[in-house]
């Protein structure tokens, strides 16, 4: 999926597929997919799929839905081809950069933008009152209840994301609060009060219930901020940094960690990847989306925690190095009751269960 989404043409796709390292010889030379003459067959399988997938919204607007690597285990962005195509068709293009400005946004900046040459002009930081209360210590079963103290405490998480966007990605920002049914006007007002010192537009968006009409205020805020602001877009680290330096910069700047630790075997693997010519690759940290740390129970905006590396994997086709931290499953799994269980055709041939 990552290879697919980062490819810029059929030729680039075939090259990346051929670069996949499937093993090592007895002399420790890498064996690639092209050595097995498998790159052509894989490219044929993906030839038509590489074309950006244009769909229609319920309000008859155009949208591309093309690729979906998860931001906690991969780089969390749709395809470069879809984004590039959209930019030729509209004055304003929005793209989802996975969940978490510490995960999806960082990887959008340091991987997708670096590889594509594209650069965003603004970030819309999406938050919910429920998530802020969760980061303030409220358990999931009580998130529908008003809790001003927890909400105020949880806003520290939002402030950390906002700080990273402005100071480490160099971008202006608009905060969008997605409205949920049980949210109250008092809670929205509290979020706006607590963020007043940040001097950032904070807009409640009700597009889930009202469609495009519910997001008009958000759209206006985005356009006004773009017209008024100047982007100082930048990467978190540079290509010439070593892999260890790249990991350390993401950990300390974006996560608020005090240091990065790894055993001698992992450190040796990182050094070896540099010697093999992969040191210029960006890094893709796989960790929980529930915390700035690697502990999903450590909520809010933790600082001075230690980022412990569990494993390092080469993704030669995608052209990045995956750094696995914490108790992460890198193969996505389904929930106990997948959505597919509710999707069906009724007796009249109509689709039911999608919503």
N, C-alpha and C positions, 0 to 999 in steps of 0.2 A: 504493500500500500504506500509506503514512504517513497519507494523508487518511482512508482506510478505518479505520485503527486508532485515530485520534484523534477520530472522529465519535461523538457521544453520542446521536444520533437520526437518523431519516430526513431531517428538516428541516435538521439540522446538516450531514449528509452533502451534501445538495443545495447548501446555501450554500457549503460548502468547495469543492465541485466547480466551482461558478460562479465562485469567486474565483481559479481557476487563471489565471495570466497567460501567454498564448500568444504574445504579441508586443507591439510598440509601434507606435503610429501615427506618421505623419511629423512630427507635433507632439510626439512622445515621450510621449503619453498611453498608459497600459497598456490593452491589449485583452484582455479576460477571456473565459473560456469562456461566461459568461452572455450576453456581447455577441453571441456567435455562436449563441446559443440551443441550446447543446449540453449545458447542465447537466441538463436534464430527462431527456434520453436516457441520459446516464451514470448518473444516479440510478436509473433503471429497471433498468439492467443490474446494479446492485449492491444492489437492494432486498432480495432474499432472502438474499444473501450477508452482509448486515450483521447478520443474526441470529446470535448466538453459537453456535459449533459445539461441541456437547456430545458427548464421546466416552467410551469405557470403557477402563480400563486392563486389563492381563492379570489383575489381581486384583480386577476388578469394582468399582473405584473410579471416581468421576466426575472428569473433567478437561475443561477447555476448550482447544481448539487452534484459535485464531482470529486469523489474521494473522501476518505474519512479516517485517517490515522488518529488514534486517541492521543490527547496531549499529555496524559500522565505516563505513557509508555513509549510514545513516539513523538513526532513533531507537531501533531495536532492541527494541521492546516489542510485546506482543500488544495486542489491542483493549481500549479503555476499557470497552466494553460487556461483554466477557467477564469482565474483572476485577470489574466492578461486580455482574454477575450471580452470580459465584462467592461474593462477600462476603455475599450474601443466603442462601446455601445451606450455609455451613459456619462453624464457629467459628474455624478457621485457614485462611487462603488464602495459598498461595505462588505467586509469578509469576516467570518467568524474565525477567531484564532484559538479555538479550544477553550477549555475551562481553566480559570486561574490566570491572573496577570503574571504570576510567578512561573507558570508552565506554558500555556498556550501563547501568551503574548511574548514571553522571552524567546520561545522557539520560533515564533513567527518572525521576530526581529533578527535573531542570530542565525537562523537556518534558512527559512524561506526567502526573506529579503536579501540575505547575503548571496544566496544561490541564484536568485532571479534578477537582481538589480533593481527591484521595486522598493519603494519606500513610502510608508504611510504618512499622511498629513495630520492625522488625529486618531486618538483611541477613544472609543466609547466603552467606559468601564461599567459593566452591568452588575448590579447588586440586587439583593432582595432583603426585605426586612426580616424575613425568616432566617436567612443565612447569617445576618448580623447578630440576631439574638442567639443563634447557635454558637457563634464565636464568642458570645458573651457568657456562655456556660449553660444555656437552656437545652434540655434534652429534646429530641425530635418530637416526642409525643405531646409536648407542651408549647410548641412553636406558634400555635394559633392564638395564644394568650398574650395580652399586652404585658410587657415587662420593661419599663423604662430604664431600669438600672442595667439590665443585661444588654439592652440595645445600645446604651451609651458605651458600655465596656467593649462590645463587639465592633463598634465603629473603628477601633484601633486597627482592625484587620483591613478595612477599606482604606484607611489613611495610609497604611504601608503600601498597598497596591498603587495608590495615587502618587505617592512619593517616588516609587520606582519608575512609573510611567514618565513623570516629569523630569526626574533627575538622572535616571540611568538610560532611558530610551530617548529622552530629549523631545518628548511630544506633548502638545496640548491635549486636554482631556475634557470629556463631558461625562458626568455620572448619570446613568440611567437606572432608576429603581423600578424593577418589574413588579407591577401590582398583583398581589394575590387576594383571594376572596376575603380572607380574615384580616387583612391589613387595615389599619385605621388612619384617619387624617392626623391624629395626634402623633402617630409613629412617623409618618412622612415628615411632619413638621419638625420632629425631634432630630431626624437625620439631617435635614437642611440646616437646622440651628448648629448642630455639632460640627458640620462641615463648613460653616460660614467663614472660619478663619483661613480655609484653604483657597478661598476665592475661585471656586470652580462651579460651573453650572450644574445644578442637581435637578433632574426632571423625572417626575413620576410618569411611567409609560404603561398604558393600559391596552396594548395592541392584542393581547391574547383574547380579551373579551370583545374589543371594539374594532379589531382589524386596523387598517391604516389610519383611520380617524383617531384611534387611541394613541398613535405615535406621532401625531403632527407636531406637538410641542417639542418632542425630542428631536425631530428632524430640523425644526427651526433653530434650536439651540446648537446643533451640529454645524449648520450652515453659518450661523452668526459667529461661532468660535473659529471656524476655518477662515472666515473673512477678516477676523480681527487678529488672529494669532500668527506666529511665525514658527515653523517647525525647525527644531535643531536635531533632527533624527540622527541617532548614532547607535552603534553596536555596544554590547556590554563588554566584549573582548575583541581582540584583533586576530587576524589569521596567523600572524607570526608568533603569537603566544604559544607556549607549549601546552599540551593537553592538560597537564596538571594545573598550569596557570589559568586556563580557561575554566576548569571546574571550580577552582578557588574563587575566581572573580564572580561567577554566578552564585556560589554559595554565600559569599560574604556580602556582596552588593544586593542581591535580589532576595535571598532567604534570610539575611540577617545573622548568618552563622558566624561563629568565631574562628572556626578552623575546619579543615577537611582531613579525615584520617582514613587510612587503608593499610592492610597488612602488606608484607614484603612481596608476596606473590602478585597482588594486584598492582602495586607500584611498579614491579618489574614488567608486568604486561603493558602498562601505560607507556613506559620507556621504550619497550620493544615496538609498539605501534608507531611511535615517533621515528624510530630507526628504520622501520619498514616503509616510511614515506607517507604516513597518515597523520602526521603531526599538525598539518595545516587544516585538517577537517574540523568543523564545528562539533561541539559536544551536545548530546541530548540526554539530559538527566531524567531517569525514570524514578518517580517517587509519588507518594500519596498526593491527591488533589485536595485533601481536607485540612492541610496545615502547611505553613511555610517550612516546617521541619519535616523529618521523615516519620514522625509519630503522629498518626491521624487524630489522636486524642489531645494533642498539644494545640489548642485553639488560640484565636486572637492573633497577636503579632509577636510571637516569641523571638527573643534575641539571644545571641551568644551560645546557641546550641551547636553541637558538633555534627557535621555531615559525615556519616560513615559510609564508605563505598563497599558494597557487597560483591559486585561483579562488574566487569568491563567487557563489552561486546563490540566487535567491529561490524558496522553496517556499510560494507564497501560499495554496494550498489547505490544506496541512498547518499553515500558520501558524508556520513557522520559517525561518531563514536558514541555508543549508548553506555551510560554510566548508571548502573542499577543501585539504588539506595533504599534501605528499609525493606519491609516485608511486602514487596510488590510482585504480583503475578503479571508477567509480561505477555501472557496470552489472554485476551479479554474473555470473560465468561458471561453467561446469561444469568439474569435474576432467577429466583425460585419459580416465579410465574412469568415467563416471557410474554411480551405483548402479542406475539403470534398466536397465543392460545385464544385470544378474543377476536381475531380477524377471520372472517368467513364470508361465504355467499349465502344470501337468503333464498327462499323458494322462487323468487322472481329474478334471480341472477344479480341482485344488487350487492355491492360490497358493504359489509357492516363491521363495526368494531375497530375502525381506524382511530376514532377519537373518543 
